Amino acid sequence: MLTLQELRAAGMIALGLPHTSASTVDAGAFRTAMGSFPTGVTVVTAASDDGSTHGMTVNSFSSVSLDPVLVLVCLNETSRGVGLIERAGAFAVNVLSAGQQDVSRWFANRHRPAGSTMFDGVPFEPGVTGCPVLAGAVASFDCRLRQSHRAGDHLIVLGEVVALVHRPDLAPLIFHAGTYKSLEHEPWPAGRTAARGLGRGPGVPGQRPHRRVA
């Protein structure tokens, strides 16, 4: 494990900023503060050879690598889907579109039925791995499980994308400060110069910079 001095030297802890022990941070305050970070909304699905299926609403989703193509999701370790993903060795990440708020709420409902009846009324097709790929999603990433790591009360699940579906004409569902919101394309204010990307795009390793025309 790296020492505090080594972390500072590596730039992982900003010099001059107060350091607060995690034990002093209130979980509710932490959750509320994290809500200030807008995210997309996904439904992570899994299926096994015996016909068992599961879906769960997740907003902790990120790209990891382009070579190989890897993504990760963070799942509550108590979720019924965790064991299914580990047994099946596969999962799918479905990025919900703006019109799928009901789908998001359904797969976040603790009282939804278990098994295949969970998907009653939710259109989907089995992906390459057999995991449910939801109709109407902005994008779906069908993944083979590469690794999983316990981290606190969650499991970090790393998958290699073996197939994907992308519907760029659909707008994504956004979640911010505890509510669903739409993605609005606001024009640049008059007289403002658009920033031009000089490095890799945020959040997507290896992404080429996007240039805006003022």
Buried (B, 14 or more C-beta within 10 A) or exposed (E): EEEEEEEBEEEEBEEEEEEEEEEEEEEEEEEEEEBEEEBBBBBBBBBBEEEBBBBBBBBBBEBBBEEEBBBBBBBBEEBBBBBBBBBBBBBBBBBBBBEBBEBBEBBBEEEBEEEEEBBEEBEBEBBBBBBBBBBBBBBBBBBBBBEBEEEEEBBBBBBBBBBBBEEEEBBBBBBEEEEBEEEEEEEEEEEEEEEEEEEEEEEEEEBEEEEEEE
